[in-house]
Amino acid sequence: MQEASTSIATPESYNTMTLTGQGRVFAQPDLAVIRLGVQTSGTDLNTIQPENAQITQNVLDVLKQAGIENIRTVQYTIDKLYDYENGTQIDRGFNVINLIEIRTDELDAVGRIIDTAVDAGANLIEMISFEASDPSIYYQQALNMAMMDAIEKARTLSRSLRLRTNLIPIKIVESGSVITPPMPYQRELASTPVIPGDITIEAALTAVFAY
């Protein structure tokens, strides 16, 4: 989020106070993003590359048979593997990784999707995140709360200092947003339980009040 500011003209004779405001909103996620894939390693690239492709295709076929359609490839890498012994570089072959991303609004199906992919040959779970499909709605709420927080602080200080109560905000600087996702997932031997939890969306700003 880019920093934004708003200024309002005010007489130079006014005194000012600068205060910060914070707002926090908890949102239920409505979108799950899963990144998983297939990793194969070996000394013969001509063997492990087709093996990786075959297993990956099997994973894709099984997922599509299960009704999962929103799938895309997000990473394909071939890395050379080396070890070092007594300062000598030793060739250990190649590592091939093919990662796919699955997006679904069926949050209660995430565990089943993971298990289905693993059963089909996926051996790499890179990330599972839970998101709000339109976080801007919640951020606007948090930003309004941050502004009210700054105003309440200004009112409290004005009463304590016996200042006039009609304080005028002459400058507002938006500090940005912080989105904290819930704990992603926990894998067990028998199945994969997934509990999304809440997303925390925070906003902060700095306000200058004239009095």
GROMACS elastic network, one bead per residue, 0.5 to 0.9 nm:
[ bonds ]
;  ai    aj funct       b0    kb
    1     4     6  0.88629   500
    1   175     6  0.82419   500
    1   176     6  0.51614   500
    1   177     6  0.61534   500
    1   178     6  0.88575   500
    2   174     6  0.81705   500
    2   175     6  0.78929   500
    2   176     6  0.64531   500
    3   173     6  0.69856   500
    3   174     6  0.53404   500
    3   175     6  0.54768   500
    3   176     6  0.60350   500
    4   172     6  0.80713   500
    4   173     6  0.56057   500
    4   175     6  0.73543   500
    4   176     6  0.83105   500
    5   171     6  0.69287   500
    5   172     6  0.52294   500
    5   174     6  0.58807   500
    5   175     6  0.88824   500
    5   206     6  0.89784   500
    6   170     6  0.78457   500
    6   171     6  0.53418   500
    6   173     6  0.64340   500
    6   174     6  0.86208   500
    7   169     6  0.82812   500
    7   170     6  0.53346   500
    7   172     6  0.64175   500
    7   173     6  0.85927   500
    7   208     6  0.89765   500
    8   168     6  0.89088   500
    8   169     6  0.73780   500
    8   171     6  0.60710   500
    8   172     6  0.89047   500
    9   170     6  0.65017   500
    9   171     6  0.87513   500
   10    13     6  0.84649   500
   10    14     6  0.73295   500
   10   168     6  0.85535   500
   10   170     6  0.67171   500
   10   210     6  0.76766   500
   11    14     6  0.58358   500
   11   210     6  0.89786   500
   12    15     6  0.80697   500
   14   210     6  0.57566   500
   14   211     6  0.57562   500
   15   209     6  0.82923   500
   15   210     6  0.55503   500
   15   211     6  0.54208   500
   16   170     6  0.87626   500
   16   208     6  0.64401   500
   16   209     6  0.53252   500
   16   211     6  0.59977   500
   17   154     6  0.78507   500
   17   207     6  0.82958   500
   17   208     6  0.56480   500
   17   209     6  0.52864   500
   17   210     6  0.66133   500
   17   211     6  0.79749   500
   18   154     6  0.86199   500
   18   206     6  0.69513   500
   18   207     6  0.57191   500
   18   209     6  0.63362   500
   18   210     6  0.89984   500
   19   150     6  0.59906   500
   19   151     6  0.85138   500
   19   153     6  0.73063   500
   19   154     6  0.72103   500
   19   205     6  0.85579   500
   19   206     6  0.57107   500
   19   207     6  0.54118   500
   19   208     6  0.64173   500
   19   209     6  0.79878   500
   20   146     6  0.80608   500
   20   147     6  0.85315   500
   20   149     6  0.78993   500
   20   150     6  0.55976   500
   20   153     6  0.84357   500
   20   204     6  0.72572   500
   20   205     6  0.57190   500
   20   207     6  0.61298   500
   20   208     6  0.87750   500
   21   143     6  0.88022   500
   21   145     6  0.79413   500
   21   147     6  0.58202   500
   21   148     6  0.73660   500
   21   151     6  0.79845   500
   21   153     6  0.82029   500
   21   203     6  0.83357   500
   21   204     6  0.56791   500
   21   205     6  0.53791   500
   21   206     6  0.62522   500
   21   207     6  0.75865   500
   22   142     6  0.77302   500
   22   143     6  0.76082   500
   22   145     6  0.68297   500
   22   147     6  0.73964   500
   22   148     6  0.86116   500
   22   149     6  0.62520   500
   22   150     6  0.75558   500
   22   202     6  0.72768   500
   22   203     6  0.58206   500
   22   205     6  0.66829   500
   22   206     6  0.89963   500
   23   139     6  0.89281   500
   23   141     6  0.79774   500
   23   143     6  0.60153   500
   23   144     6  0.73075   500
   23   147     6  0.78704   500
   23   148     6  0.85188   500
   23   149     6  0.73088   500
   23   201     6  0.83529   500
   23   202     6  0.56337   500
   23   203     6  0.52379   500
   23   204     6  0.64454   500
   24   138     6  0.89942   500
   24   139     6  0.84764   500
   24   141     6  0.82473   500
   24   142     6  0.51249   500
   24   143     6  0.82369   500
   24   145     6  0.73041   500
   24   146     6  0.78793   500
   24   200     6  0.69063   500
   24   201     6  0.57439   500
   24   203     6  0.65193   500
   24   204     6  0.89436   500
   25   138     6  0.65154   500
   25   139     6  0.76075   500
   25   141     6  0.70986   500
   25   142     6  0.55965   500
   25   145     6  0.87650   500
   25   199     6  0.82386   500
   25   200     6  0.59280   500
   25   201     6  0.52518   500
   25   202     6  0.64108   500
   25   203     6  0.87930   500
   26   138     6  0.81128   500
   26   198     6  0.60289   500
   26   199     6  0.56242   500
   26   201     6  0.63256   500
   26   202     6  0.87949   500
   27   132     6  0.74366   500
   27   135     6  0.86578   500
   27   138     6  0.71978   500
   27   198     6  0.55790   500
   27   199     6  0.50973   500
   27   200     6  0.64620   500
   27   201     6  0.75051   500
   28   131     6  0.83158   500
   28   132     6  0.71631   500
   28   196     6  0.83016   500
   28   197     6  0.71518   500
   28   198     6  0.50957   500
   28   199     6  0.62025   500
   29    32     6  0.77401   500
   29   107     6  0.85246   500
   29   130     6  0.57390   500
   29   133     6  0.76628   500
   29   181     6  0.88207   500
   29   196     6  0.72176   500
   29   197     6  0.77635   500
   29   198     6  0.65590   500
   29   199     6  0.64159   500
   30   104     6  0.86384   500
   30   105     6  0.57320   500
   30   106     6  0.79039   500
   30   107     6  0.71395   500
   30   130     6  0.73806   500
   30   131     6  0.63667   500
   30   132     6  0.54010   500
   30   133     6  0.63813   500
   31   103     6  0.70377   500
   31   104     6  0.58486   500
   31   106     6  0.74056   500
   31   107     6  0.68295   500
   31   129     6  0.84124   500
   31   130     6  0.57672   500
   31   131     6  0.51620   500
   31   132     6  0.59857   500
   31   133     6  0.61209   500
   32   102     6  0.80627   500
   32   103     6  0.57413   500
   32   104     6  0.53965   500
   32   105     6  0.61657   500
   32   106     6  0.75944   500
   32   107     6  0.61441   500
   32   110     6  0.73809   500
   32   128     6  0.71322   500
   32   129     6  0.58133   500
   32   131     6  0.62252   500
   32   132     6  0.87509   500
   32   196     6  0.86240   500
   33   101     6  0.68783   500
   33   102     6  0.57531   500
   33   104     6  0.67276   500
   33   105     6  0.89647   500
   33   110     6  0.89262   500
   33   127     6  0.78164   500
   33   128     6  0.56557   500
   33   129     6  0.52360   500
   33   130     6  0.63562   500
   33   131     6  0.76941   500
   34   100     6  0.81700   500
   34   101     6  0.55832   500
   34   102     6  0.50285   500
   34   103     6  0.64170   500
   34   104     6  0.84818   500
   34   110     6  0.80066   500
   34   113     6  0.88731   500
   34   114     6  0.81995   500
   34   125     6  0.81264   500
   34   126     6  0.79747   500
   34   127     6  0.58590   500
   34   129     6  0.66184   500
   34   130     6  0.88776   500
   35    74     6  0.82947   500
   35    99     6  0.65759   500
   35   100     6  0.56656   500
   35   102     6  0.63794   500
   35   103     6  0.88961   500
   35   124     6  0.86127   500
   35   125     6  0.62996   500
   35   126     6  0.54420   500
   35   127     6  0.50468   500
   35   128     6  0.62948   500
   35   129     6  0.88364   500
   36    98     6  0.84090   500
   36    99     6  0.55226   500
   36   100     6  0.56910   500
   36   101     6  0.66768   500
   36   102     6  0.82651   500
   36   114     6  0.81679   500
   36   117     6  0.81588   500
   36   118     6  0.89369   500
   36   122     6  0.69595   500
   36   123     6  0.77879   500
   36   124     6  0.54410   500
   36   126     6  0.54542   500
   36   127     6  0.70049   500
   36   128     6  0.85837   500
   37    56     6  0.70681   500
   37    59     6  0.83874   500
   37    97     6  0.71563   500
   37    98     6  0.54786   500
   37   100     6  0.57689   500
   37   101     6  0.85342   500
   37   117     6  0.83314   500
   37   118     6  0.88270   500
   37   121     6  0.85866   500
   37   122     6  0.52026   500
   37   123     6  0.63986   500
   37   124     6  0.50845   500
   37   125     6  0.65377   500
   37   126     6  0.78363   500
   38    52     6  0.64351   500
   38    53     6  0.85657   500
   38    55     6  0.70895   500
   38    56     6  0.61341   500
   38    59     6  0.87725   500
   38    96     6  0.80560   500
   38    97     6  0.58107   500
   38    98     6  0.54313   500
   38    99     6  0.66496   500
   38   100     6  0.89008   500
   38   121     6  0.71345   500
   38   123     6  0.53779   500
   38   124     6  0.57298   500
   38   125     6  0.87911   500
   39    52     6  0.68072   500
   39    95     6  0.70290   500
   39    96     6  0.56055   500
   39    98     6  0.66335   500
   39    99     6  0.85940   500
   39   122     6  0.78329   500
   39   123     6  0.64683   500
   39   124     6  0.65215   500
   40    48     6  0.59717   500
   40    49     6  0.76232   500
   40    51     6  0.74803   500
   40    52     6  0.59125   500
   40    94     6  0.82772   500
   40    95     6  0.58689   500
   40    96     6  0.52814   500
   40    97     6  0.67125   500
   40   123     6  0.89979   500
   41    44     6  0.86505   500
   41    45     6  0.84250   500
   41    48     6  0.63397   500
   41    49     6  0.88016   500
   41    81     6  0.89383   500
   41    93     6  0.72787   500
   41    94     6  0.55797   500
   41    96     6  0.62586   500
   41    97     6  0.88531   500
   42    45     6  0.70004   500
   42    47     6  0.80150   500
   42    48     6  0.62840   500
   42    92     6  0.75246   500
   42    93     6  0.53718   500
   42    94     6  0.55708   500
   42    95     6  0.68414   500
   42    96     6  0.89233   500
   43    47     6  0.84807   500
   43    48     6  0.81692   500
   43    91     6  0.84742   500
   43    92     6  0.64021   500
   43    94     6  0.59448   500
   43    95     6  0.88647   500
   44    47     6  0.54245   500
   44    48     6  0.64594   500
   44    49     6  0.86014   500
   44    93     6  0.67553   500
   44    94     6  0.73744   500
   45    48     6  0.52499   500
   45    49     6  0.57141   500
   45    50     6  0.84839   500
   45    78     6  0.89206   500
   45    93     6  0.76144   500
   45    94     6  0.63585   500
   45    95     6  0.84727   500
   45    96     6  0.85084   500
   46    49     6  0.58565   500
   46    50     6  0.68649   500
   46    51     6  0.88884   500
   47    50     6  0.59080   500
   47    51     6  0.63092   500
   47    52     6  0.88142   500
   48    52     6  0.59702   500
   48    53     6  0.85563   500
   48    94     6  0.81610   500
   48    95     6  0.82110   500
   48    96     6  0.72859   500
   49    52     6  0.51441   500
   49    53     6  0.62919   500
   49    54     6  0.86983   500
   49    78     6  0.85703   500
   49    95     6  0.89032   500
   49    96     6  0.65741   500
   50    54     6  0.60744   500
   50    55     6  0.86208   500
   51    54     6  0.51741   500
   51    55     6  0.62579   500
   51    56     6  0.85204   500
   52    55     6  0.53045   500
   52    56     6  0.60189   500
   52    57     6  0.85102   500
   52    96     6  0.70473   500
   52    97     6  0.76539   500
   52    98     6  0.74557   500
   53    56     6  0.51097   500
   53    57     6  0.60578   500
   53    58     6  0.85595   500
   53    98     6  0.80237   500
   54    57     6  0.51823   500
   54    58     6  0.62335   500
   54    59     6  0.87456   500
   55    58     6  0.50054   500
   55    59     6  0.62828   500
   55    60     6  0.87174   500
   55   120     6  0.75616   500
   55   121     6  0.59251   500
   55   122     6  0.74951   500
   56    59     6  0.50452   500
   56    60     6  0.62559   500
   56    61     6  0.86327   500
   56    98     6  0.72490   500
   56    99     6  0.87184   500
   56   100     6  0.89052   500
   56   120     6  0.86001   500
   56   121     6  0.74622   500
   56   122     6  0.72475   500
   57    60     6  0.50088   500
   57    61     6  0.60761   500
   57    62     6  0.85736   500
   58    61     6  0.51071   500
   58    62     6  0.61522   500
   58    63     6  0.85544   500
   58   117     6  0.89701   500
   58   120     6  0.63396   500
   58   121     6  0.74577   500
   59    62     6  0.52806   500
   59    63     6  0.61487   500
   59    64     6  0.86252   500
   59   116     6  0.81294   500
   59   117     6  0.55728   500
   59   118     6  0.80039   500
   59   119     6  0.84134   500
   59   120     6  0.51204   500
   59   121     6  0.63325   500
   59   122     6  0.66421   500
   60    63     6  0.51765   500
   60    64     6  0.61381   500
   60    65     6  0.85414   500
   60    68     6  0.89587   500
   60    71     6  0.82318   500
   60   100     6  0.88966   500
   60   117     6  0.80581   500
   60   120     6  0.87084   500
   61    64     6  0.52167   500
   61    65     6  0.61263   500
   61    66     6  0.86391   500
   62    65     6  0.50331   500
   62    66     6  0.62725   500
   62    67     6  0.88823   500
   62    68     6  0.88752   500
   62   116     6  0.73682   500
   62   117     6  0.73757   500
   62   120     6  0.68009   500
   63    67     6  0.65801   500
   63    68     6  0.53994   500
   63    69     6  0.78146   500
   63    71     6  0.89671   500
   63   113     6  0.73704   500
   63   116     6  0.69553   500
   63   117     6  0.67171   500
   63   120     6  0.86879   500
   64    67     6  0.50282   500
   64    69     6  0.58728   500
   64    71     6  0.88343   500
   65    68     6  0.72893   500
   66    69     6  0.88764   500
   66   113     6  0.84256   500
   66   116     6  0.83510   500
   68    71     6  0.73844   500
   68   102     6  0.79345   500
   68   103     6  0.87470   500
   68   104     6  0.80007   500
   68   113     6  0.81918   500
   69   102     6  0.81691   500
   69   103     6  0.86432   500
   69   104     6  0.87854   500
   70   101     6  0.81784   500
   70   102     6  0.58010   500
   70   103     6  0.56788   500
   70   104     6  0.70545   500
   71   100     6  0.66900   500
   71   101     6  0.55849   500
   71   103     6  0.67967   500
   72    99     6  0.87179   500
   72   100     6  0.54894   500
   72   101     6  0.53375   500
   72   102     6  0.68300   500
   72   103     6  0.89999   500
   73    76     6  0.77051   500
   73    98     6  0.75653   500
   73    99     6  0.60010   500
   73   101     6  0.61541   500
   74    98     6  0.80462   500
   74    99     6  0.57502   500
   74   100     6  0.54232   500
   74   101     6  0.62608   500
   75    97     6  0.75002   500
   75    98     6  0.58231   500
   75   100     6  0.69975   500
   76    96     6  0.75266   500
   76    97     6  0.56176   500
   76    99     6  0.63303   500
   76   100     6  0.89417   500
   77    95     6  0.79589   500
   77    96     6  0.57542   500
   77    97     6  0.52794   500
   77    98     6  0.67065   500
   77    99     6  0.88996   500
   78    94     6  0.67560   500
   78    95     6  0.56868   500
   78    97     6  0.66015   500
   79    93     6  0.86542   500
   79    94     6  0.56115   500
   79    95     6  0.50992   500
   79    96     6  0.64813   500
   79    97     6  0.84958   500
   80    91     6  0.80316   500
   80    92     6  0.77016   500
   80    93     6  0.60837   500
   80    95     6  0.64107   500
   81    90     6  0.85999   500
   81    91     6  0.63386   500
   81    92     6  0.50826   500
   81    93     6  0.53473   500
   81    94     6  0.53666   500
   81    95     6  0.67215   500
   82    89     6  0.64673   500
   82    90     6  0.55091   500
   82    92     6  0.51902   500
   82    93     6  0.73784   500
   82    94     6  0.87911   500
   83    88     6  0.81502   500
   83    89     6  0.58442   500
   83    90     6  0.50771   500
   83    91     6  0.66557   500
   83    92     6  0.67074   500
   84    87     6  0.58080   500
   84    88     6  0.52812   500
   84    90     6  0.58408   500
   84    91     6  0.88758   500
   85    88     6  0.51973   500
   85    89     6  0.67221   500
   85    90     6  0.73066   500
   86    89     6  0.85850   500
   91    94     6  0.88436   500
   97   124     6  0.86675   500
   99   124     6  0.81259   500
   99   125     6  0.88252   500
   99   126     6  0.82151   500
  102   113     6  0.89880   500
  104   107     6  0.69900   500
  104   109     6  0.84054   500
  104   110     6  0.80272   500
  105   108     6  0.87994   500
  105   109     6  0.88026   500
  106   109     6  0.54898   500
  106   110     6  0.71874   500
  107   110     6  0.55866   500
  107   111     6  0.85648   500
  107   130     6  0.84310   500
  107   194     6  0.84090   500
  107   195     6  0.87621   500
  107   196     6  0.76525   500
  108   111     6  0.71688   500
  108   112     6  0.81801   500
  108   194     6  0.76503   500
  108   195     6  0.84902   500
  109   112     6  0.52306   500
  109   113     6  0.61549   500
  109   114     6  0.87730   500
  109   194     6  0.88474   500
  110   113     6  0.50768   500
  110   114     6  0.62983   500
  110   115     6  0.87094   500
  110   128     6  0.88668   500
  110   192     6  0.83976   500
  110   193     6  0.84211   500
  110   194     6  0.67875   500
  111   114     6  0.52321   500
  111   115     6  0.62699   500
  111   116     6  0.85718   500
  111   185     6  0.87969   500
  111   187     6  0.88407   500
  111   191     6  0.72981   500
  111   193     6  0.56256   500
  111   194     6  0.57926   500
  112   115     6  0.51592   500
  112   116     6  0.59850   500
  112   117     6  0.85660   500
  112   191     6  0.80674   500
  112   192     6  0.72785   500
  112   193     6  0.87066   500
  113   116     6  0.51054   500
  113   117     6  0.61875   500
  113   118     6  0.86060   500
  114   117     6  0.52368   500
  114   118     6  0.61422   500
  114   119     6  0.85435   500
  114   122     6  0.87760   500
  114   125     6  0.83528   500
  114   191     6  0.89293   500
  114   192     6  0.71265   500
  115   118     6  0.50791   500
  115   119     6  0.59721   500
  115   120     6  0.85008   500
  115   191     6  0.67066   500
  115   192     6  0.66674   500
  116   119     6  0.51982   500
  116   120     6  0.62735   500
  116   121     6  0.89117   500
  116   122     6  0.88550   500
  117   120     6  0.50804   500
  117   121     6  0.64833   500
  117   122     6  0.54598   500
  117   123     6  0.85449   500
  118   121     6  0.51862   500
  118   123     6  0.61562   500
  118   124     6  0.83740   500
  118   125     6  0.89016   500
  119   122     6  0.71050   500
  122   125     6  0.78883   500
  125   128     6  0.79722   500
  127   184     6  0.77019   500
  127   185     6  0.89759   500
  128   184     6  0.54610   500
  128   185     6  0.68504   500
  129   181     6  0.70841   500
  129   182     6  0.78309   500
  129   183     6  0.82076   500
  129   184     6  0.55203   500
  129   185     6  0.83912   500
  129   196     6  0.84116   500
  130   181     6  0.64620   500
  130   182     6  0.70107   500
  130   183     6  0.87656   500
  130   184     6  0.71368   500
  130   196     6  0.63381   500
  130   197     6  0.85365   500
  130   198     6  0.87152   500
  130   199     6  0.77954   500
  131   134     6  0.86477   500
  131   135     6  0.80410   500
  131   181     6  0.70409   500
  131   182     6  0.89667   500
  131   199     6  0.71856   500
  132   135     6  0.53338   500
  132   138     6  0.89222   500
  132   199     6  0.77458   500
  134   137     6  0.62490   500
  134   138     6  0.79006   500
  135   138     6  0.54068   500
  135   139     6  0.62102   500
  135   140     6  0.87864   500
  135   179     6  0.87558   500
  135   201     6  0.80613   500
  136   140     6  0.61287   500
  136   141     6  0.86683   500
  137   140     6  0.54055   500
  137   141     6  0.66648   500
  137   142     6  0.89662   500
  138   141     6  0.50923   500
  138   142     6  0.62873   500
  138   143     6  0.86267   500
  138   201     6  0.68749   500
  138   202     6  0.88762   500
  139   143     6  0.60192   500
  139   144     6  0.85837   500
  139   177     6  0.73206   500
  139   179     6  0.89952   500
  139   201     6  0.62860   500
  139   202     6  0.69542   500
  139   203     6  0.66845   500
  140   144     6  0.62184   500
  140   145     6  0.86154   500
  140   203     6  0.83801   500
  141   144     6  0.52140   500
  141   145     6  0.63271   500
  141   146     6  0.87131   500
  141   203     6  0.88083   500
  142   145     6  0.50094   500
  142   146     6  0.61773   500
  142   147     6  0.87654   500
  142   177     6  0.88697   500
  142   201     6  0.70015   500
  142   202     6  0.59210   500
  142   203     6  0.53920   500
  142   204     6  0.82394   500
  143   147     6  0.63424   500
  143   148     6  0.87343   500
  143   174     6  0.84596   500
  143   177     6  0.86498   500
  143   202     6  0.78009   500
  143   203     6  0.51677   500
  143   204     6  0.67930   500
  143   205     6  0.78265   500
  144   147     6  0.51563   500
  144   148     6  0.63279   500
  144   149     6  0.86070   500
  144   203     6  0.86488   500
  145   148     6  0.51004   500
  145   149     6  0.60856   500
  145   150     6  0.87375   500
  145   203     6  0.82128   500
  146   150     6  0.63818   500
  146   151     6  0.87314   500
  146   202     6  0.87226   500
  146   203     6  0.63759   500
  146   204     6  0.58336   500
  146   205     6  0.65566   500
  147   150     6  0.52037   500
  147   151     6  0.62723   500
  147   152     6  0.86944   500
  147   172     6  0.87694   500
  147   204     6  0.82974   500
  147   205     6  0.71741   500
  147   206     6  0.85445   500
  147   207     6  0.79099   500
  148   152     6  0.60797   500
  148   153     6  0.85619   500
  149   152     6  0.52227   500
  149   153     6  0.62898   500
  149   154     6  0.86951   500
  150   153     6  0.51392   500
  150   154     6  0.62388   500
  150   155     6  0.87324   500
  150   205     6  0.81608   500
  150   206     6  0.76355   500
  150   207     6  0.66930   500
  151   154     6  0.50221   500
  151   155     6  0.62203   500
  151   156     6  0.86187   500
  151   167     6  0.86541   500
  151   169     6  0.85356   500
  151   207     6  0.83684   500
  151   209     6  0.87349   500
  152   155     6  0.50482   500
  152   156     6  0.61165   500
  152   157     6  0.86429   500
  153   156     6  0.50769   500
  153   157     6  0.62186   500
  153   158     6  0.85405   500
  154   157     6  0.52411   500
  154   158     6  0.60674   500
  154   159     6  0.86508   500
  154   165     6  0.87787   500
  154   167     6  0.75596   500
  154   209     6  0.74926   500
  155   158     6  0.50667   500
  155   159     6  0.62261   500
  155   160     6  0.86269   500
  155   165     6  0.65036   500
  155   166     6  0.85866   500
  155   167     6  0.77212   500
  156   159     6  0.53196   500
  156   160     6  0.62854   500
  156   161     6  0.86886   500
  157   161     6  0.59848   500
  157   162     6  0.82169   500
  157   163     6  0.81333   500
  158   161     6  0.51590   500
  158   162     6  0.56822   500
  158   164     6  0.65561   500
  158   165     6  0.62252   500
  158   167     6  0.82364   500
  158   211     6  0.87172   500
  159   163     6  0.61933   500
  159   164     6  0.78776   500
  159   165     6  0.72581   500
  160   163     6  0.77788   500
  162   165     6  0.85016   500
  163   166     6  0.89475   500
  163   167     6  0.88679   500
  163   211     6  0.73588   500
  164   167     6  0.69832   500
  164   211     6  0.67973   500
  165   211     6  0.82347   500
  166   211     6  0.75881   500
  167   209     6  0.60201   500
  167   210     6  0.58463   500
  167   211     6  0.54123   500
  168   208     6  0.83186   500
  168   209     6  0.52132   500
  168   210     6  0.50723   500
  168   211     6  0.67235   500
  169   172     6  0.72699   500
  169   207     6  0.65993   500
  169   208     6  0.56688   500
  169   210     6  0.62692   500
  170   207     6  0.76338   500
  170   208     6  0.57109   500
  170   209     6  0.56954   500
  170   210     6  0.64645   500
  171   206     6  0.81133   500
  171   207     6  0.56676   500
  171   208     6  0.50381   500
  171   209     6  0.72519   500
  172   205     6  0.68946   500
  172   206     6  0.57375   500
  172   208     6  0.64282   500
  173   204     6  0.88154   500
  173   205     6  0.54721   500
  173   206     6  0.50678   500
  173   207     6  0.63363   500
  173   208     6  0.86800   500
  174   177     6  0.88258   500
  174   203     6  0.81178   500
  174   204     6  0.63538   500
  174   206     6  0.65235   500
  174   207     6  0.86782   500
  175   203     6  0.73665   500
  175   204     6  0.52361   500
  175   206     6  0.71275   500
  176   202     6  0.83946   500
  176   203     6  0.59712   500
  176   204     6  0.60487   500
  176   205     6  0.74017   500
  177   201     6  0.70587   500
  177   202     6  0.54745   500
  177   204     6  0.67797   500
  178   200     6  0.78881   500
  178   201     6  0.57815   500
  178   202     6  0.50391   500
  178   203     6  0.66226   500
  178   204     6  0.88433   500
  179   199     6  0.70001   500
  179   200     6  0.56810   500
  179   202     6  0.64071   500
  180   198     6  0.88370   500
  180   199     6  0.58282   500
  180   201     6  0.64520   500
  180   202     6  0.83737   500
  181   184     6  0.77455   500
  181   196     6  0.87688   500
  181   197     6  0.84097   500
  181   198     6  0.71973   500
  181   200     6  0.65765   500
  181   201     6  0.87358   500
  182   185     6  0.89223   500
  182   195     6  0.86665   500
  182   196     6  0.62039   500
  182   197     6  0.54816   500
  182   198     6  0.58078   500
  182   199     6  0.57662   500
  182   200     6  0.79798   500
  183   186     6  0.85455   500
  183   195     6  0.79846   500
  183   196     6  0.70791   500
  183   197     6  0.73484   500
  184   194     6  0.76271   500
  184   195     6  0.78350   500
  184   196     6  0.69195   500
  184   197     6  0.89635   500
  185   192     6  0.79490   500
  185   193     6  0.71678   500
  185   194     6  0.52497   500
  185   195     6  0.68065   500
  185   196     6  0.77729   500
  186   192     6  0.66583   500
  186   193     6  0.63704   500
  186   194     6  0.65853   500
  186   195     6  0.85275   500
  187   190     6  0.86234   500
  187   191     6  0.69787   500
  187   193     6  0.66379   500
  187   194     6  0.82665   500
  188   191     6  0.56095   500
  188   192     6  0.56817   500
  188   193     6  0.75242   500
  189   192     6  0.77675   500
  196   199     6  0.86237   500
